[in-house]
């Protein structure tokens, strides 16, 4: 009788629905600001939908480097020692730190504009090793077209960035190439930490007709300082990050970072289910929203044209 009972029990077990195994996903970001926070939430929500529930079979750990690269490296080493199932670094500096810290633990990066220049992978289609992820390369040419549409007389674009962030350096090269096509000139002003952002913005007054801020975590974390300078100087300020529009920029054409996080979460789930990250092509984020701020535009001396307002996904009054 015992063999029959064992066979029945085995049959019953096989017929039960599959349950997600207990896993640990460790997430780190170079700094906390709305876009990166939204990306983190998107990752968690996809994990939850896939059956990995925090407090039940998922341990979801998060650490912020608070804008400090040395802290980012320390967090990366800590995560490598803890050996989670997957590490998800959000932002280029955090991804670089994590990729340097481990060759064995699966890494799924996100919110990285140029994974090749950041030396995270050698090939976007076949990354190899333990690393894959999601790029959020900005549509820079479309950004410049939007700025020209709102500020038609603009001749010079002020680029406010952290010169120590590989992501922003790569975007500067793209910006200069795109600007040359449209007869625009780019002037730069760098801030290597959040306390320098307001001063770097002030250095563009009188030198630029508009300020453009890329998906730069240092600048965005201290955006209010740049916005204050732009309002005081009637210098229109534009961002690549749509979450920054509600904080005072005139407009942004870019990704919804909650959706970026969800797209990243889908890759994480694939890795948790057994796929080798090195065999998963690095993806580029999909979707683009136009968000505008009428009040910010007025404070900076410009009026949003109806052509922009009519196609905006979101208008902030």
Secondary structure, DSSP 8 states (H G I E B T S, - for coil): -HHHHHHHHHHHHHHS------EEEEEEESS--HHHHHHHHHHHHHHHHTT--BTTTEEEEEEE-TT-HHHHHHHHHHHHHHT-SEEEEESHHHHHHHHHH-SSSEEEEEEES-TTTTTS-S-SS---TTEEEEE----HHHHHHHHHHHSTT--EEEEEE-TT-HHHHHHHHHHHHHHHHTT-EEEEEE-SSGGGHHHHHHTTTTT-SEEEE-S-HHHHHTHHHHHHHHHHHT--EEES-GGGGGGT-SEEEE--HHHHHHHHHHHHHHHHTT--GGGS--EE----EEEEEHHHHHHTT----HHHHTT-SEEE-
